[in-house]
Amino acid sequence: MPAKDLFHKTVKTALEKDGWTITDEHLFIKIDSIDFYIDLAAKRMLAAEKAGQKIAVEIKLS
C-alpha cells in the first residue's frame, strides 16, 4: 500500500467539511493486469434528488 501524500489529511478534512463521507483510503482498483490505488474515495447523498454521488481523489504534490 502506498504512503499517504503530504496533503492527504488536508484534502480529507476539506472533503468532510463539504459534506462528503470518506468511504475508502487507498482505494484499490484493478483493470486487466494493472493494479493501482486511489488516495481517497468519498460519497455524498443529495437529499433533493435521492441519488448518490461518488468520487475518487488522487492527491499529488507537484
PQR file with spaces between the fields and no chain letter, atoms N, CA, C, O and H, PARSE charges and radii, in Angstrom:
ATOM       1  N    MET     1       0.850   -1.175    0.000 -0.4000 1.5000
ATOM       2  CA   MET     1       0.000    0.000    0.000 -0.0000 2.0000
ATOM       3  C    MET     1       0.895    1.237    0.000  0.5500 1.7000
ATOM       4  O    MET     1       1.869    1.290    0.752 -0.5500 1.4000
ATOM       5  N    PRO     2       0.583    2.228   -0.826 -0.5600 1.5000
ATOM       6  CA   PRO     2       1.397    3.438   -0.912  0.2800 2.0000
ATOM       7  C    PRO     2       1.288    4.304    0.341  0.5500 1.7000
ATOM       8  O    PRO     2       0.313    4.227    1.088 -0.5500 1.4000
ATOM       9  N    ALA     3       2.296    5.117    0.550 -0.4000 1.5000
ATOM      10  CA   ALA     3       2.285    6.061    1.671 -0.0000 2.0000
ATOM      11  C    ALA     3       1.330    7.208    1.384  0.5500 1.7000
ATOM      12  O    ALA     3       1.039    7.512    0.227 -0.5500 1.4000
ATOM      13  H    ALA     3       3.089    5.181   -0.057  0.4000 1.0000
ATOM      14  N    LYS     4       0.849    7.837    2.440 -0.4000 1.5000
ATOM      15  CA   LYS     4      -0.031    8.997    2.274 -0.0000 2.0000
ATOM      16  C    LYS     4       0.799   10.196    1.836  0.5500 1.7000
ATOM      17  O    LYS     4       1.900   10.414    2.342 -0.5500 1.4000
ATOM      18  H    LYS     4       1.085    7.590    3.379  0.4000 1.0000
ATOM      19  N    ASP     5       0.271   10.970    0.899 -0.4000 1.5000
ATOM      20  CA   ASP     5       0.942   12.164    0.423 -0.0000 2.0000
ATOM      21  C    ASP     5       0.866   13.271    1.473  0.5500 1.7000
ATOM      22  O    ASP     5       0.093   13.180    2.426 -0.5500 1.4000
ATOM      23  H    ASP     5      -0.624   10.793    0.488  0.4000 1.0000
ATOM      24  N    LEU     6       1.665   14.302    1.292 -0.4000 1.5000
ATOM      25  CA   LEU     6       1.778   15.411    2.231 -0.0000 2.0000
ATOM      26  C    LEU     6       0.429   16.066    2.539  0.5500 1.7000
ATOM      27  O    LEU     6       0.174   16.428    3.688 -0.5500 1.4000
ATOM      28  H    LEU     6       2.293   14.376    0.518  0.4000 1.0000
ATOM      29  N    PHE     7      -0.429   16.223    1.544 -0.4000 1.5000
ATOM      30  CA   PHE     7      -1.696   16.933    1.722 -0.0000 2.0000
ATOM      31  C    PHE     7      -2.889   16.003    1.945  0.5500 1.7000
ATOM      32  O    PHE     7      -4.033   16.455    1.900 -0.5500 1.4000
ATOM      33  H    PHE     7      -0.222   15.929    0.611  0.4000 1.0000
ATOM      34  N    HIS     8      -2.646   14.733    2.183 -0.4000 1.5000
ATOM      35  CA   HIS     8      -3.715   13.739    2.334 -0.0000 2.0000
ATOM      36  C    HIS     8      -4.731   14.173    3.404  0.5500 1.7000
ATOM      37  O    HIS     8      -5.930   14.226    3.132 -0.5500 1.4000
ATOM      38  H    HIS     8      -1.717   14.366    2.220  0.4000 1.0000
ATOM      39  N    LYS     9      -4.260   14.479    4.601 -0.4000 1.5000
ATOM      40  CA   LYS     9      -5.158   14.847    5.704 -0.0000 2.0000
ATOM      41  C    LYS     9      -5.906   16.146    5.403  0.5500 1.7000
ATOM      42  O    LYS     9      -7.084   16.275    5.738 -0.5500 1.4000
ATOM      43  H    LYS     9      -3.286   14.437    4.822  0.4000 1.0000
ATOM      44  N    THR    10      -5.228   17.104    4.776 -0.4000 1.5000
ATOM      45  CA   THR    10      -5.861   18.384    4.438 -0.0000 2.0000
ATOM      46  C    THR    10      -7.001   18.177    3.450  0.5500 1.7000
ATOM      47  O    THR    10      -8.083   18.738    3.624 -0.5500 1.4000
ATOM      48  H    THR    10      -4.271   16.999    4.504  0.4000 1.0000
ATOM      49  N    VAL    11      -6.768   17.379    2.416 -0.4000 1.5000
ATOM      50  CA   VAL    11      -7.806   17.118    1.410 -0.0000 2.0000
ATOM      51  C    VAL    11      -8.949   16.330    2.033  0.5500 1.7000
ATOM      52  O    VAL    11     -10.117   16.618    1.771 -0.5500 1.4000
ATOM      53  H    VAL    11      -5.889   16.923    2.275  0.4000 1.0000
ATOM      54  N    LYS    12      -8.623   15.343    2.849 -0.4000 1.5000
ATOM      55  CA   LYS    12      -9.656   14.551    3.516 -0.0000 2.0000
ATOM      56  C    LYS    12     -10.543   15.447    4.386  0.5500 1.7000
ATOM      57  O    LYS    12     -11.768   15.337    4.338 -0.5500 1.4000
ATOM      58  H    LYS    12      -7.674   15.109    3.061  0.4000 1.0000
ATOM      59  N    THR    13      -9.940   16.322    5.169 -0.4000 1.5000
ATOM      60  CA   THR    13     -10.688   17.234    6.032 -0.0000 2.0000
ATOM      61  C    THR    13     -11.571   18.169    5.203  0.5500 1.7000
ATOM      62  O    THR    13     -12.725   18.407    5.560 -0.5500 1.4000
ATOM      63  H    THR    13      -8.945   16.412    5.209  0.4000 1.0000
ATOM      64  N    ALA    14     -11.040   18.697    4.110 -0.4000 1.5000
ATOM      65  CA   ALA    14     -11.820   19.587    3.240 -0.0000 2.0000
ATOM      66  C    ALA    14     -13.030   18.871    2.647  0.5500 1.7000
ATOM      67  O    ALA    14     -14.118   19.444    2.589 -0.5500 1.4000
ATOM      68  H    ALA    14     -10.102   18.504    3.821  0.4000 1.0000
ATOM      69  N    LEU    15     -12.856   17.638    2.210 -0.4000 1.5000
ATOM      70  CA   LEU    15     -13.973   16.867    1.663 -0.0000 2.0000
ATOM      71  C    LEU    15     -15.042   16.638    2.732  0.5500 1.7000
ATOM      72  O    LEU    15     -16.234   16.783    2.463 -0.5500 1.4000
ATOM      73  H    LEU    15     -11.972   17.173    2.256  0.4000 1.0000
ATOM      74  N    GLU    16     -14.614   16.283    3.935 -0.4000 1.5000
ATOM      75  CA   GLU    16     -15.570   16.038    5.019 -0.0000 2.0000
ATOM      76  C    GLU    16     -16.327   17.313    5.383  0.5500 1.7000
ATOM      77  O    GLU    16     -17.531   17.263    5.637 -0.5500 1.4000
ATOM      78  H    GLU    16     -13.645   16.165    4.153  0.4000 1.0000
ATOM      79  N    LYS    17     -15.644   18.446    5.412 -0.4000 1.5000
ATOM      80  CA   LYS    17     -16.302   19.723    5.716 -0.0000 2.0000
ATOM      81  C    LYS    17     -17.307   20.113    4.637  0.5500 1.7000
ATOM      82  O    LYS    17     -18.261   20.843    4.909 -0.5500 1.4000
ATOM      83  H    LYS    17     -14.666   18.487    5.206  0.4000 1.0000
ATOM      84  N    ASP    18     -17.094   19.626    3.404 -0.4000 1.5000
ATOM      85  CA   ASP    18     -18.004   19.924    2.298 -0.0000 2.0000
ATOM      86  C    ASP    18     -19.163   18.922    2.238  0.5500 1.7000
ATOM      87  O    ASP    18     -19.977   18.975    1.316 -0.5500 1.4000
ATOM      88  H    ASP    18     -16.320   19.034    3.183  0.4000 1.0000
ATOM      89  N    GLY    19     -19.242   18.012    3.211 -0.4000 1.5000
ATOM      90  CA   GLY    19     -20.372   17.092    3.269 -0.0000 2.0000
ATOM      91  C    GLY    19     -20.115   15.713    2.691  0.5500 1.7000
ATOM      92  O    GLY    19     -21.043   14.910    2.600 -0.5500 1.4000
ATOM      93  H    GLY    19     -18.581   17.968    3.960  0.4000 1.0000
ATOM      94  N    TRP    20     -18.886   15.412    2.300 -0.4000 1.5000
ATOM      95  CA   TRP    20     -18.556   14.099    1.755 -0.0000 2.0000
ATOM      96  C    TRP    20     -18.231   13.134    2.893  0.5500 1.7000
ATOM      97  O    TRP    20     -17.661   13.533    3.908 -0.5500 1.4000
ATOM      98  H    TRP    20     -18.132   16.065    2.374  0.4000 1.0000
ATOM      99  N    THR    21     -18.596   11.862    2.719 -0.4000 1.5000
ATOM     100  CA   THR    21     -18.228   10.797    3.645 -0.0000 2.0000
ATOM     101  C    THR    21     -17.110   10.001    2.999  0.5500 1.7000
ATOM     102  O    THR    21     -17.274    9.490    1.891 -0.5500 1.4000
ATOM     103  H    THR    21     -19.059   11.538    1.894  0.4000 1.0000
ATOM     104  N    ILE    22     -15.983    9.889    3.672 -0.4000 1.5000
ATOM     105  CA   ILE    22     -14.854    9.124    3.146 -0.0000 2.0000
ATOM     106  C    ILE    22     -15.189    7.638    3.279  0.5500 1.7000
ATOM     107  O    ILE    22     -15.427    7.151    4.384 -0.5500 1.4000
ATOM     108  H    ILE    22     -15.849   10.304    4.572  0.4000 1.0000
ATOM     109  N    THR    23     -15.206    6.931    2.175 -0.4000 1.5000
ATOM     110  CA   THR    23     -15.550    5.509    2.191 -0.0000 2.0000
ATOM     111  C    THR    23     -14.319    4.620    2.122  0.5500 1.7000
ATOM     112  O    THR    23     -14.349    3.482    2.590 -0.5500 1.4000
ATOM     113  H    THR    23     -15.012    7.327    1.277  0.4000 1.0000
ATOM     114  N    ASP    24     -13.250    5.122    1.548 -0.4000 1.5000
ATOM     115  CA   ASP    24     -12.016    4.342    1.437 -0.0000 2.0000
ATOM     116  C    ASP    24     -10.825    5.273    1.469  0.5500 1.7000
ATOM     117  O    ASP    24     -10.878    6.383    0.940 -0.5500 1.4000
ATOM     118  H    ASP    24     -13.226    6.046    1.168  0.4000 1.0000
ATOM     119  N    GLU    25      -9.743    4.816    2.093 -0.4000 1.5000
ATOM     120  CA   GLU    25      -8.453    5.475    1.959 -0.0000 2.0000
ATOM     121  C    GLU    25      -7.576    4.447    1.259  0.5500 1.7000
ATOM     122  O    GLU    25      -7.506    3.293    1.681 -0.5500 1.4000
ATOM     123  H    GLU    25      -9.700    3.914    2.522  0.4000 1.0000
ATOM     124  N    HIS    26      -6.926    4.853    0.220 -0.4000 1.5000
ATOM     125  CA   HIS    26      -6.153    3.957   -0.649 -0.0000 2.0000
ATOM     126  C    HIS    26      -7.065    2.904   -1.280  0.5500 1.7000
ATOM     127  O    HIS    26      -6.889    1.703   -1.078 -0.5500 1.4000
ATOM     128  H    HIS    26      -6.982    5.791   -0.123  0.4000 1.0000
ATOM     129  N    LEU    27      -8.029    3.378   -2.037 -0.4000 1.5000
ATOM     130  CA   LEU    27      -8.965    2.525   -2.755 -0.0000 2.0000
ATOM     131  C    LEU    27      -8.214    1.721   -3.804  0.5500 1.7000
ATOM     132  O    LEU    27      -7.564    2.298   -4.676 -0.5500 1.4000
ATOM     133  H    LEU    27      -8.173    4.354   -2.202  0.4000 1.0000
ATOM     134  N    PHE    28      -8.295    0.406   -3.733 -0.4000 1.5000
ATOM     135  CA   PHE    28      -7.604   -0.479   -4.676 -0.0000 2.0000
ATOM     136  C    PHE    28      -8.478   -0.706   -5.900  0.5500 1.7000
ATOM     137  O    PHE    28      -9.657   -1.039   -5.785 -0.5500 1.4000
ATOM     138  H    PHE    28      -8.823   -0.062   -3.024  0.4000 1.0000
ATOM     139  N    ILE    29      -7.881   -0.521   -7.078 -0.4000 1.5000
ATOM     140  CA   ILE    29      -8.581   -0.754   -8.343 -0.0000 2.0000
ATOM     141  C    ILE    29      -7.701   -1.623   -9.220  0.5500 1.7000
ATOM     142  O    ILE    29      -6.496   -1.396   -9.325 -0.5500 1.4000
ATOM     143  H    ILE    29      -6.923   -0.250   -7.172  0.4000 1.0000
ATOM     144  N    LYS    30      -8.310   -2.622   -9.854 -0.4000 1.5000
ATOM     145  CA   LYS    30      -7.580   -3.494  -10.773 -0.0000 2.0000
ATOM     146  C    LYS    30      -8.298   -3.476  -12.109  0.5500 1.7000
ATOM     147  O    LYS    30      -9.492   -3.764  -12.185 -0.5500 1.4000
ATOM     148  H    LYS    30      -9.290   -2.806   -9.769  0.4000 1.0000
ATOM     149  N    ILE    31      -7.567   -3.136  -13.161 -0.4000 1.5000
ATOM     150  CA   ILE    31      -8.098   -3.150  -14.514 -0.0000 2.0000
ATOM     151  C    ILE    31      -7.178   -4.039  -15.336  0.5500 1.7000
ATOM     152  O    ILE    31      -5.998   -3.740  -15.515 -0.5500 1.4000
ATOM     153  H    ILE    31      -6.597   -2.902  -13.099  0.4000 1.0000
ATOM     154  N    ASP    32      -7.730   -5.119  -15.827 -0.4000 1.5000
ATOM     155  CA   ASP    32      -6.940   -6.142  -16.514 -0.0000 2.0000
ATOM     156  C    ASP    32      -5.795   -6.563  -15.602  0.5500 1.7000
ATOM     157  O    ASP    32      -6.050   -7.072  -14.511 -0.5500 1.4000
ATOM     158  H    ASP    32      -8.689   -5.362  -15.682  0.4000 1.0000
ATOM     159  N    SER    33      -4.565   -6.375  -16.002 -0.4000 1.5000
ATOM     160  CA   SER    33      -3.430   -6.792  -15.178 -0.0000 2.0000
ATOM     161  C    SER    33      -2.776   -5.607  -14.461  0.5500 1.7000
ATOM     162  O    SER    33      -1.686   -5.745  -13.906 -0.5500 1.4000
ATOM     163  H    SER    33      -4.357   -5.962  -16.888  0.4000 1.0000
ATOM     164  N    ILE    34      -3.434   -4.452  -14.469 -0.4000 1.5000
ATOM     165  CA   ILE    34      -2.872   -3.254  -13.855 -0.0000 2.0000
ATOM     166  C    ILE    34      -3.543   -3.008  -12.505  0.5500 1.7000
ATOM     167  O    ILE    34      -4.767   -2.897  -12.426 -0.5500 1.4000
ATOM     168  H    ILE    34      -4.319   -4.340  -14.920  0.4000 1.0000
ATOM     169  N    ASP    35      -2.742   -2.925  -11.446 -0.4000 1.5000
ATOM     170  CA   ASP    35      -3.226   -2.637  -10.099 -0.0000 2.0000
ATOM     171  C    ASP    35      -2.803   -1.224   -9.723  0.5500 1.7000
ATOM     172  O    ASP    35      -1.664   -0.831   -9.975 -0.5500 1.4000
ATOM     173  H    ASP    35      -1.748   -3.016  -11.510  0.4000 1.0000
ATOM     174  N    PHE    36      -3.714   -0.452   -9.120 -0.4000 1.5000
ATOM     175  CA   PHE    36      -3.327    0.855   -8.616 -0.0000 2.0000
ATOM     176  C    PHE    36      -4.239    1.266   -7.468  0.5500 1.7000
ATOM     177  O    PHE    36      -5.309    0.692   -7.267 -0.5500 1.4000
ATOM     178  H    PHE    36      -4.640   -0.770   -8.915  0.4000 1.0000
ATOM     179  N    TYR    37      -3.793    2.273   -6.721 -0.4000 1.5000
ATOM     180  CA   TYR    37      -4.534    2.781   -5.580 -0.0000 2.0000
ATOM     181  C    TYR    37      -4.913    4.237   -5.828  0.5500 1.7000
ATOM     182  O    TYR    37      -4.129    5.012   -6.377 -0.5500 1.4000
ATOM     183  H    TYR    37      -2.924    2.740   -6.884  0.4000 1.0000
ATOM     184  N    ILE    38      -6.119    4.592   -5.419 -0.4000 1.5000
ATOM     185  CA   ILE    38      -6.573    5.976   -5.408 -0.0000 2.0000
ATOM     186  C    ILE    38      -6.524    6.402   -3.942  0.5500 1.7000
ATOM     187  O    ILE    38      -6.914    5.632   -3.065 -0.5500 1.4000
ATOM     188  H    ILE    38      -6.755    3.962   -4.973  0.4000 1.0000
ATOM     189  N    ASP    39      -6.046    7.626   -3.666 -0.4000 1.5000
ATOM     190  CA   ASP    39      -5.836    8.059   -2.286 -0.0000 2.0000
ATOM     191  C    ASP    39      -7.100    8.053   -1.436  0.5500 1.7000
ATOM     192  O    ASP    39      -7.083    7.534   -0.320 -0.5500 1.4000
ATOM     193  H    ASP    39      -5.729    8.251   -4.379  0.4000 1.0000
ATOM     194  N    LEU    40      -8.179    8.610   -1.930 -0.4000 1.5000
ATOM     195  CA   LEU    40      -9.425    8.691   -1.167 -0.0000 2.0000
ATOM     196  C    LEU    40     -10.613    8.388   -2.070  0.5500 1.7000
ATOM     197  O    LEU    40     -10.614    8.733   -3.251 -0.5500 1.4000
ATOM     198  H    LEU    40      -8.193    9.032   -2.836  0.4000 1.0000
ATOM     199  N    ALA    41     -11.611    7.748   -1.507 -0.4000 1.5000
ATOM     200  CA   ALA    41     -12.896    7.592   -2.183 -0.0000 2.0000
ATOM     201  C    ALA    41     -13.936    8.176   -1.238  0.5500 1.7000
ATOM     202  O    ALA    41     -13.850    7.990   -0.024 -0.5500 1.4000
ATOM     203  H    ALA    41     -11.610    7.468   -0.547  0.4000 1.0000
ATOM     204  N    ALA    42     -14.904    8.870   -1.781 -0.4000 1.5000
ATOM     205  CA   ALA    42     -15.910    9.526   -0.942 -0.0000 2.0000
ATOM     206  C    ALA    42     -17.268    9.473   -1.620  0.5500 1.7000
ATOM     207  O    ALA    42     -17.371    9.282   -2.832 -0.5500 1.4000
ATOM     208  H    ALA    42     -14.975    9.021   -2.767  0.4000 1.0000
ATOM     209  N    LYS    43     -18.297    9.645   -0.823 -0.4000 1.5000
ATOM     210  CA   LYS    43     -19.650    9.697   -1.382 -0.0000 2.0000
ATOM     211  C    LYS    43     -20.437   10.766   -0.651  0.5500 1.7000
ATOM     212  O    LYS    43     -20.132   11.121    0.488 -0.5500 1.4000
ATOM     213  H    LYS    43     -18.214    9.800    0.162  0.4000 1.0000
ATOM     214  N    ARG    44     -21.452   11.269   -1.326 -0.4000 1.5000
ATOM     215  CA   ARG    44     -22.335   12.281   -0.747 -0.0000 2.0000
ATOM     216  C    ARG    44     -23.736   12.021   -1.277  0.5500 1.7000
ATOM     217  O    ARG    44     -23.931   11.791   -2.471 -0.5500 1.4000
ATOM     218  H    ARG    44     -21.699   10.981   -2.251  0.4000 1.0000
ATOM     219  N    MET    45     -24.693   12.059   -0.386 -0.4000 1.5000
ATOM     220  CA   MET    45     -26.085   11.881   -0.792 -0.0000 2.0000
ATOM     221  C    MET    45     -26.709   13.244   -1.052  0.5500 1.7000
ATOM     222  O    MET    45     -26.492   14.193   -0.300 -0.5500 1.4000
ATOM     223  H    MET    45     -24.534   12.246    0.583  0.4000 1.0000
ATOM     224  N    LEU    46     -27.475   13.327   -2.112 -0.4000 1.5000
ATOM     225  CA   LEU    46     -28.219   14.552   -2.418 -0.0000 2.0000
ATOM     226  C    LEU    46     -29.668   14.324   -1.998  0.5500 1.7000
ATOM     227  O    LEU    46     -30.399   13.572   -2.642 -0.5500 1.4000
ATOM     228  H    LEU    46     -27.651   12.555   -2.724  0.4000 1.0000
ATOM     229  N    ALA    47     -30.065   14.964   -0.936 -0.4000 1.5000
ATOM     230  CA   ALA    47     -31.398   14.723   -0.374 -0.0000 2.0000
ATOM     231  C    ALA    47     -32.511   15.061   -1.362  0.5500 1.7000
ATOM     232  O    ALA    47     -33.519   14.357   -1.422 -0.5500 1.4000
ATOM     233  H    ALA    47     -29.471   15.575   -0.412  0.4000 1.0000
ATOM     234  N    ALA    48     -32.337   16.126   -2.134 -0.4000 1.5000
ATOM     235  CA   ALA    48     -33.393   16.553   -3.047 -0.0000 2.0000
ATOM     236  C    ALA    48     -33.596   15.555   -4.179  0.5500 1.7000
ATOM     237  O    ALA    48     -34.725   15.331   -4.615 -0.5500 1.4000
ATOM     238  H    ALA    48     -31.518   16.698   -2.086  0.4000 1.0000
ATOM     239  N    GLU    49     -32.515   14.956   -4.656 -0.4000 1.5000
ATOM     240  CA   GLU    49     -32.624   14.046   -5.788 -0.0000 2.0000
ATOM     241  C    GLU    49     -32.679   12.588   -5.360  0.5500 1.7000
ATOM     242  O    GLU    49     -33.023   11.722   -6.163 -0.5500 1.4000
ATOM     243  H    GLU    49     -31.598   15.138   -4.302  0.4000 1.0000
ATOM     244  N    LYS    50     -32.346   12.307   -4.110 -0.4000 1.5000
ATOM     245  CA   LYS    50     -32.292   10.938   -3.601 -0.0000 2.0000
ATOM     246  C    LYS    50     -31.371   10.073   -4.448  0.5500 1.7000
ATOM     247  O    LYS    50     -31.653    8.899   -4.689 -0.5500 1.4000
ATOM     248  H    LYS    50     -32.066   13.011   -3.457  0.4000 1.0000
ATOM     249  N    ALA    51     -30.268   10.662   -4.897 -0.4000 1.5000
ATOM     250  CA   ALA    51     -29.284    9.934   -5.695 -0.0000 2.0000
ATOM     251  C    ALA    51     -27.907   10.186   -5.099  0.5500 1.7000
ATOM     252  O    ALA    51     -27.620   11.294   -4.647 -0.5500 1.4000
ATOM     253  H    ALA    51     -30.039   11.615   -4.701  0.4000 1.0000
ATOM     254  N    GLY    52     -27.061    9.174   -5.095 -0.4000 1.5000
ATOM     255  CA   GLY    52     -25.739    9.330   -4.514 -0.0000 2.0000
ATOM     256  C    GLY    52     -24.715    9.754   -5.552  0.5500 1.7000
ATOM     257  O    GLY    52     -24.833    9.446   -6.738 -0.5500 1.4000
ATOM     258  H    GLY    52     -27.295    8.274   -5.462  0.4000 1.0000
ATOM     259  N    GLN    53     -23.725   10.456   -5.079 -0.4000 1.5000
ATOM     260  CA   GLN    53     -22.567   10.819   -5.907 -0.0000 2.0000
ATOM     261  C    GLN    53     -21.361   10.164   -5.286  0.5500 1.7000
ATOM     262  O    GLN    53     -21.274   10.053   -4.063 -0.5500 1.4000
ATOM     263  H    GLN    53     -23.629   10.705   -4.116  0.4000 1.0000
ATOM     264  N    LYS    54     -20.423    9.726   -6.114 -0.4000 1.5000
ATOM     265  CA   LYS    54     -19.177    9.151   -5.623 -0.0000 2.0000
ATOM     266  C    LYS    54     -18.020    9.768   -6.385  0.5500 1.7000
ATOM     267  O    LYS    54     -18.129   10.053   -7.577 -0.5500 1.4000
ATOM     268  H    LYS    54     -20.494    9.817   -7.108  0.4000 1.0000
ATOM     269  N    ILE    55     -16.907    9.972   -5.686 -0.4000 1.5000
ATOM     270  CA   ILE    55     -15.697   10.469   -6.328 -0.0000 2.0000
ATOM     271  C    ILE    55     -14.507    9.674   -5.833  0.5500 1.7000
ATOM     272  O    ILE    55     -14.551    9.064   -4.765 -0.5500 1.4000
ATOM     273  H    ILE    55     -16.819    9.739   -4.717  0.4000 1.0000
ATOM     274  N    ALA    56     -13.467    9.687   -6.601 -0.4000 1.5000
ATOM     275  CA   ALA    56     -12.163    9.147   -6.174 -0.0000 2.0000
ATOM     276  C    ALA    56     -11.158   10.267   -6.356  0.5500 1.7000
ATOM     277  O    ALA    56     -11.156   10.939   -7.388 -0.5500 1.4000
ATOM     278  H    ALA    56     -13.431   10.182   -7.469  0.4000 1.0000
ATOM     279  N    VAL    57     -10.301   10.476   -5.361 -0.4000 1.5000
ATOM     280  CA   VAL    57      -9.379   11.604   -5.360 -0.0000 2.0000
ATOM     281  C    VAL    57      -7.949   11.090   -5.268  0.5500 1.7000
ATOM     282  O    VAL    57      -7.611   10.336   -4.355 -0.5500 1.4000
ATOM     283  H    VAL    57     -10.302    9.931   -4.523  0.4000 1.0000
ATOM     284  N    GLU    58      -7.123   11.494   -6.199 -0.4000 1.5000
ATOM     285  CA   GLU    58      -5.690   11.190   -6.183 -0.0000 2.0000
ATOM     286  C    GLU    58      -4.966   12.461   -5.798  0.5500 1.7000
ATOM     287  O    GLU    58      -5.109   13.485   -6.467 -0.5500 1.4000
ATOM     288  H    GLU    58      -7.397   12.106   -6.941  0.4000 1.0000
ATOM     289  N    ILE    59      -4.188   12.411   -4.726 -0.4000 1.5000
ATOM     290  CA   ILE    59      -3.503   13.587   -4.204 -0.0000 2.0000
ATOM     291  C    ILE    59      -2.036   13.510   -4.584  0.5500 1.7000
ATOM     292  O    ILE    59      -1.355   12.536   -4.266 -0.5500 1.4000
ATOM     293  H    ILE    59      -4.072   11.579   -4.182  0.4000 1.0000
ATOM     294  N    LYS    60      -1.550   14.539   -5.266 -0.4000 1.5000
ATOM     295  CA   LYS    60      -0.153   14.584   -5.679 -0.0000 2.0000
ATOM     296  C    LYS    60       0.424   15.947   -5.371  0.5500 1.7000
ATOM     297  O    LYS    60      -0.248   16.965   -5.537 -0.5500 1.4000
ATOM     298  H    LYS    60      -2.103   15.331   -5.525  0.4000 1.0000
ATOM     299  N    LEU    61       1.649   15.971   -4.929 -0.4000 1.5000
ATOM     300  CA   LEU    61       2.374   17.197   -4.689 -0.0000 2.0000
ATOM     301  C    LEU    61       3.259   17.434   -5.901  0.5500 1.7000
ATOM     302  O    LEU    61       4.064   16.572   -6.254 -0.5500 1.4000
ATOM     303  H    LEU    61       2.195   15.145   -4.794  0.4000 1.0000
ATOM     304  N    SER    62       3.124   18.594   -6.547 -0.4000 1.5000
ATOM     305  CA   SER    62       3.924   18.866   -7.736 -0.0000 2.0000
ATOM     306  C    SER    62       4.945   19.920   -7.481  0.5500 1.7000
ATOM     307  O    SER    62       5.707   20.272   -8.381 -0.5500 1.4000
ATOM     308  H    SER    62       2.470   19.295   -6.260  0.4000 1.0000
